[in-house]
């Protein structure tokens, strides 16, 4: 029997999965968590043998939660279920011990297939990602300077120009200049796209 818990902060998505799996006799849904901390508590209370977890969640992300859980319960199988197809996110989840990685735009039939495959002791990797070669073949963004990478990280944390300047002990005008140069280097359309890019690159830092 597959004893399943899900860590995901979008309730509608969880409801859809529960409805789809309702008549699958080999799957028992034990509960869901909205963040990594809740997932750890749920695992201790319900003792599942398979976990589906998002990567980006509040309080504690799926990578850290997976590490913590598998340190104590190495027999549990973990599948990452996420929008992230970045090499860094994939690598960190696999290093944490995940045995499956599937994107959220996959069909629920594919998710069901992944669950059964991982539960049986195999690994499942979304066919739209190639962990070994994607990093080599993907189009690379221009390399930012070390200072620009520091600023990008702080942008991803939601800091404004003045807060970034205070953190790095530089002038606000310097931050603004760097941001303009970063937008140009990365071929982005403005501050909004820079923020999105910074959030998407969270797990590259």
Secondary structure, DSSP 8 states (H G I E B T S, - for coil): -EEEEEE-S-HHHHHHHHHHHTT-TTEEEEEEESSHHHHHHHHHHH--SEEEE-SS-SSS-HHHHHHHHHHH-TTSEEEEEES---HHHHHHHHHHT-SEEEETTS-HHHHHHHHHHHHTT--EE-TT--TTTHHHHS-------HHHHHHHHHHHTT--HHHHHHHHT--HHHHHHHHHHHHHHTT--SHHHHHHHHHHTGGG-
